[in-house]
């Protein structure tokens, strides 16, 4: 596995690589969800490239950026075990030689959902993903569907700019209680982690967005939004307060009918997909 810090070196090496290429862009702190993307890329391509770069331009809150988890050595070990061929580790100076003077902005969907209370977030996301796709020039790029809004924006960006990369959305991996796997989960306190396990259950069980909002609020979540996009009900909540606040996102298919059974010890969700 090659570990590359200099993007100019990578651009020269990229010219010599033949065959199909898969790409998984991440901000590190890898978990089983990331590994599933890497494993799919390894299975479907001749070469798999992983990038690890914490993109400062997509954080509207400096405190959120400061506490983002970093586990580089563990990430590299997991990438090697997954069969990754190349890991790119750029820094800000290389990714933003223009110091973010040029930006890619979407005017409509990016202002909804997470864009409502995270101004500039998707401008940072789309700009860095465009840069990474231009650097790697992959045939396929893999994104988890936990951030459904991000997936749709990146997919549509590539279509709008005639970019040849196929953007593939991959299923959400979940913990045993239904919580979507996320690097942010490790920031949760024990009490916050227990509450977070109810997020997906309550979101899926509600008959409407408003009912989901009410159920989540009553359970103790600070609800940023619940909004259905196409056939998916998307939501963002905050668990904890102050310096211990952790923002979580999730989405569930709205065509699923859910039966919820409650007893003194657990909440059991049974989905029946029609």
C-alpha positions as CSV (number, residue, x, y, z in Angstrom):
1,X,0.0,0.0,0.0
2,X,1.4,3.3,-1.1
3,X,1.0,6.3,1.3
4,X,1.3,9.6,-0.6
5,X,1.6,13.0,1.0
6,X,2.6,15.0,-2.1
7,X,-0.2,15.5,-4.6
8,X,2.2,16.5,-7.4
9,X,3.9,13.1,-7.0
10,X,0.5,11.4,-7.1
11,X,-0.4,13.2,-10.3
12,X,2.7,11.8,-11.9
13,X,2.0,8.3,-10.6
14,X,-1.6,8.5,-11.7
15,X,-0.6,8.7,-15.3
16,X,1.1,5.3,-15.1
17,X,-1.9,3.4,-13.6
18,X,-4.0,1.4,-16.0
19,X,-7.2,-0.5,-15.4
20,X,-10.3,0.6,-13.4
21,X,-10.0,2.7,-10.4
22,X,-12.3,3.1,-7.3
23,X,-12.1,5.9,-4.9
24,X,-13.3,6.4,-1.3
25,X,-12.9,10.0,0.0
26,X,-13.0,10.2,3.9
27,X,-12.0,12.5,6.7
28,X,-10.4,9.6,8.6
29,X,-11.5,8.0,11.9
30,X,-12.5,5.0,9.9
31,X,-15.2,2.6,11.0
32,X,-16.9,-0.4,9.6
33,X,-19.1,1.7,7.3
34,X,-16.0,3.2,5.6
35,X,-14.5,-0.3,5.4
36,X,-17.5,-1.6,3.6
37,X,-17.0,1.1,1.0
38,X,-13.4,0.2,0.6
39,X,-14.1,-3.5,0.4
40,X,-16.7,-2.9,-2.4
41,X,-14.2,-0.8,-4.3
42,X,-11.5,-3.4,-4.0
43,X,-14.0,-6.0,-5.3
44,X,-15.1,-3.9,-8.3
45,X,-11.8,-2.2,-9.4
46,X,-8.2,-3.0,-10.3
47,X,-7.0,-0.2,-8.0
48,X,-8.6,1.4,-4.9
49,X,-7.6,4.8,-3.7
50,X,-8.5,6.1,-0.2
51,X,-8.1,9.8,0.8
52,X,-7.9,11.0,4.4
53,X,-8.3,14.7,4.7
54,X,-10.2,16.7,7.3
55,X,-11.7,19.4,5.2
56,X,-11.7,22.6,7.2
57,X,-13.9,24.5,4.6
58,X,-17.0,22.4,5.3
59,X,-17.0,23.2,9.1
60,X,-19.0,26.3,9.9
61,X,-18.2,25.8,13.6
62,X,-14.4,25.9,14.5
63,X,-15.1,24.0,17.7
64,X,-16.6,21.2,15.7
65,X,-13.5,21.0,13.5
66,X,-11.2,21.1,16.6
67,X,-12.8,18.0,18.2
68,X,-13.1,15.9,15.0
69,X,-11.5,12.6,15.8
70,X,-8.1,11.7,14.3
71,X,-6.9,8.1,14.3
72,X,-4.4,8.0,11.4
73,X,-2.3,5.0,12.4
74,X,-5.3,2.9,13.0
75,X,-6.9,4.1,9.8
76,X,-3.8,3.1,7.8
77,X,-3.7,-0.3,9.3
78,X,-7.4,-0.9,8.5
79,X,-6.9,0.4,5.0
80,X,-4.0,-2.1,4.5
81,X,-6.1,-5.0,5.8
82,X,-9.0,-4.0,3.4
83,X,-6.7,-4.2,0.4
84,X,-6.4,-0.5,-0.4
85,X,-3.7,0.2,-3.0
86,X,-3.1,3.9,-2.4
87,X,-3.8,6.3,0.5
88,X,-3.6,10.1,-0.2
89,X,-2.9,12.3,2.7
90,X,-3.0,15.9,1.4
91,X,-2.8,19.0,3.6
92,X,-4.7,22.3,3.3
93,X,-1.9,24.1,1.4
94,X,-2.0,21.4,-1.4
95,X,-5.8,21.2,-1.5
96,X,-6.3,24.9,-1.5
97,X,-3.5,26.5,-3.3
98,X,-5.9,29.4,-4.0
99,X,-6.8,29.6,-0.2
100,X,-10.4,28.8,-1.1
101,X,-10.7,31.7,-3.5
102,X,-12.5,29.5,-6.0
103,X,-15.6,27.8,-4.7
104,X,-18.3,25.5,-6.0
105,X,-21.7,26.5,-4.8
106,X,-25.1,24.9,-5.4
107,X,-28.0,27.3,-5.1
108,X,-31.1,25.2,-4.3
109,X,-30.9,21.8,-2.5
110,X,-27.8,22.7,-0.5
111,X,-29.8,25.4,1.4
112,X,-32.2,22.8,2.8
113,X,-31.8,20.2,5.5
114,X,-28.2,20.4,6.8
115,X,-27.7,23.5,4.8
116,X,-30.2,25.4,6.9
117,X,-28.1,25.7,10.0
118,X,-24.7,24.9,8.6
119,X,-24.1,27.8,6.2
120,X,-21.3,27.2,3.7
121,X,-21.1,23.5,4.6
122,X,-21.9,22.1,1.2
123,X,-19.9,24.7,-0.6
124,X,-16.9,23.3,1.2
125,X,-18.0,19.7,0.6
126,X,-18.6,20.1,-3.1
127,X,-15.4,22.1,-3.7
128,X,-13.2,19.6,-2.0
129,X,-14.9,16.6,-3.7
130,X,-14.5,18.3,-7.1
131,X,-10.8,18.7,-6.3
132,X,-10.3,15.2,-5.1
133,X,-12.1,13.7,-8.1
134,X,-9.9,15.8,-10.4
135,X,-6.8,14.5,-8.6
136,X,-7.8,10.8,-8.6
137,X,-9.8,10.6,-11.8
138,X,-11.5,7.4,-10.7
139,X,-14.0,5.4,-12.7
140,X,-16.1,4.9,-9.6
141,X,-16.4,6.8,-6.3
142,X,-18.2,5.3,-3.3
143,X,-20.3,7.3,-0.7
144,X,-22.3,6.0,2.2
145,X,-26.0,6.9,2.1
146,X,-26.1,8.1,5.7
147,X,-25.5,11.6,4.4
148,X,-28.2,11.3,1.7
149,X,-28.2,15.0,0.9
150,X,-24.4,15.0,0.3
151,X,-24.7,11.9,-1.9
152,X,-27.4,13.6,-4.1
153,X,-25.5,16.8,-4.4
154,X,-22.2,15.1,-5.4
155,X,-24.1,12.9,-7.9
156,X,-25.8,15.9,-9.4
157,X,-22.6,18.0,-9.4
158,X,-20.8,15.3,-11.5
159,X,-23.7,15.1,-13.9
160,X,-23.8,18.9,-14.2
161,X,-20.1,19.3,-15.0
162,X,-20.0,16.2,-17.3
163,X,-17.5,14.4,-15.0
164,X,-17.0,10.8,-16.0
165,X,-16.8,9.3,-12.5
166,X,-19.8,7.1,-11.5
167,X,-21.0,8.1,-8.1
168,X,-22.2,5.1,-6.2
169,X,-24.4,5.3,-3.0
170,X,-23.8,2.4,-0.6
171,X,-26.1,1.1,2.2
172,X,-25.9,2.5,5.7
173,X,-24.1,0.2,8.2
174,X,-25.6,0.3,11.7
175,X,-24.8,-0.6,15.2
176,X,-26.8,-3.4,16.9
177,X,-29.3,-0.8,18.2
178,X,-29.8,0.8,14.8
179,X,-27.5,3.8,15.2
180,X,-25.9,4.7,11.9
181,X,-22.1,4.2,12.1
182,X,-20.3,7.5,12.1
183,X,-16.9,8.8,13.2
184,X,-18.8,11.2,15.4
185,X,-20.3,8.4,17.5
186,X,-17.0,8.1,19.4
187,X,-17.6,11.6,20.7
188,X,-20.8,10.6,22.5
189,X,-20.8,10.3,26.3
190,X,-22.2,7.0,27.7
191,X,-25.5,8.7,28.3
192,X,-25.5,10.3,24.9
193,X,-24.7,7.0,23.2
194,X,-27.7,5.4,24.9
195,X,-30.0,8.1,23.7
196,X,-28.5,8.1,20.2
197,X,-29.5,4.4,19.9
198,X,-33.2,5.5,19.8
199,X,-32.6,8.0,16.9
200,X,-33.2,5.5,14.1
201,X,-36.0,3.6,15.9
202,X,-38.1,6.7,16.5
203,X,-37.4,8.1,13.0
204,X,-38.5,4.9,11.3
205,X,-41.5,4.3,13.5
206,X,-43.2,7.7,12.9
207,X,-46.1,8.0,10.5
208,X,-45.1,11.5,9.4
209,X,-42.2,14.0,9.6
210,X,-44.1,16.0,12.2
211,X,-44.7,12.9,14.3
212,X,-41.0,12.0,14.1
213,X,-40.0,15.5,15.1
214,X,-42.3,15.3,18.1
215,X,-41.2,11.8,19.2
216,X,-37.5,12.7,18.9
217,X,-38.0,15.9,20.9
218,X,-39.9,14.1,23.6
219,X,-37.1,11.5,23.9
220,X,-34.6,14.2,24.6
221,X,-33.0,15.0,21.3
222,X,-32.5,18.6,20.1
223,X,-34.0,18.2,16.6
224,X,-32.5,20.3,13.8
225,X,-34.9,19.0,11.1
226,X,-37.0,16.1,9.9
227,X,-37.8,16.3,6.3
228,X,-38.7,13.8,3.6
229,X,-36.8,14.0,0.3
230,X,-38.1,11.7,-2.4
231,X,-38.6,8.3,-0.7
232,X,-36.4,9.0,2.3
233,X,-37.1,10.7,5.6
234,X,-34.0,12.6,6.6
235,X,-33.2,14.0,10.0
236,X,-30.5,15.7,12.1
237,X,-30.4,15.8,15.8
238,X,-28.0,17.1,18.5
239,X,-27.2,14.9,21.5
240,X,-25.7,16.6,24.6
241,X,-25.1,20.3,25.2
242,X,-22.3,22.8,25.0
243,X,-18.8,21.4,24.4
244,X,-20.3,17.9,24.6
245,X,-22.9,18.4,21.9
246,X,-22.7,15.9,19.0
247,X,-24.7,16.3,15.8
248,X,-26.0,13.1,14.2
249,X,-27.8,12.6,10.9
250,X,-29.7,9.6,9.6
251,X,-32.4,8.7,7.0
252,X,-34.9,6.0,6.6
253,X,-37.0,4.8,3.6
254,X,-40.6,6.2,3.8
255,X,-42.1,3.1,2.1
256,X,-41.3,1.0,5.2
257,X,-44.1,0.5,7.6
258,X,-42.8,0.0,11.1
259,X,-44.2,-1.7,14.2
260,X,-42.7,-0.6,17.5
261,X,-42.9,-2.8,20.6
262,X,-41.9,-1.2,23.9
263,X,-41.2,-3.0,27.2
264,X,-39.3,-2.0,30.3
265,X,-35.9,-2.9,28.9
266,X,-35.8,-2.3,25.2
267,X,-37.4,-0.8,22.0
268,X,-37.7,-3.3,19.2
269,X,-38.3,-2.2,15.6
270,X,-39.7,-4.5,13.1
271,X,-39.8,-3.2,9.5
272,X,-42.0,-4.6,6.9
273,X,-41.0,-3.4,3.4
274,X,-43.9,-3.2,1.0
